[in-house]
């Protein structure tokens, strides 16, 4: 039985104009740090790159255009576990579309799926078979984007997986569905498969959520030695953000909330490092 307040409500994105004005003013007033000479990206986000990025953001980027693109998808919010959960819900255009839950990661949002969703929901439009159509449900993770409100409860991946299972079954009535995820979404998707197998027909991951504290082999092969060296380099050089976000996130939040350039520098460095 559907619980009170669990009926989805249509949602349209509209950021108030005063928020955009404030953003442009903050981008105009940025105070740039110094940079170690000739360091490029060695110690974090490149100063010259971020200056070019901010110029584009301030003078060229059109939020209203992208807002309209997001609003071309059917969006909803629903009250679940003390969170106003935001999600895209696009029906598949085929004879029997399988419901598919797709989960984003950090740093990310449902925007990651804006090119993918039409391919999944209406494959015939792109030369595919209508029988392969999927009905896509793409939630914003609790605490992310439009699934955030001040003072709401905080959740780990296990709790998010449980909320997403409720969204699919209790709210939308999909008793059998597939699940896909990458990054943080891969952990959520794996837990959906583990803890909700009676509803999940299968999962697809584009990141393997494995433990990285591997036991070192006594006599590693050359291939294993290369892997272990790469792993150690990654742990030494690329996981500082985890230490801060996992231990003192509130301290970091003041800078990232007050400064859009600070947020861009923090997120942009990871997007570059983790991309081809």
PERAKA-V320394 format. One line per field, one symbol per residue. ss: DSSP state (~ for helix, > for strand, _ for the rest). phi: phi as a letter, one per 30 degrees, with the letter a starting at -180 (. if undefined). burial: I if it has 16 or more other C-alpha atoms within 10 Angstrom, else O. A space follows every 10 residues. Layout:
ss=???
phi=???
burial=???
This chain:
ss=________>> ______~~~~ ~~~~~~~~__ __________ ______~~~~ ~~~~~~~~~_ __~~~~~~~~ ____>>>>>> __>>>>>>>> _______>>> >>>______~ ~~~__~~~~~ ~_~~~~___~ ~~_>>>>>>_ ____~~~___ ______~~~~ ~~~~~~~~~~ ~_____>>>> >__~~~~~~~ ~~~~~____> >>>>>_____ __________ _~~~~~~~~~ ~~~~~~~__~ ~~~~~~~_~~ ~~~~~~~~_~ ~~~~~~~~~~ ~~~___
phi=.ddeicddce bbdadeeddd ddedddddce cdddbeehch cdckdddddd ddddddedcb ecdddddddd ddcdbbbbdb hibddcadbc ddcadadddb cccdbcdaad eecdddeddd dbdddcicce dcdbcccbdd eejchdcbbe iddcbcdddd edddddedcd dcicdbacbb abhedddddd ddddcbddcc dlbbbcacdc dcddddddbd dedddddddd ddddddcbce edddddbbdd ddddddddcd dddddddddd dddccd
burial=OOOOOIIIOO IIOOOOOOOO OOIIOIIOOO OOOOOOOOOO OOOIIIIOOI OOOIOOIOOO OOOOOOOOOI OOIOIIIIII IOIIIIIIII IIIIOOIIII IIIIIOOIII OOOOOOIIII IIIIOOOOOI IIIIIIIIII IIIIOIIIOO OOOOOOIOOI IIIIIIIIOI IIOIOIIIII IIIIIIIIII IIIOOOOOII IIIIIOOOIO OOOOOOOOOO OOOOOOOIOO OOOOOOOOOO OOOOOOOOOO OOOOOIOOII IIOOIIIIOI OOOOOO
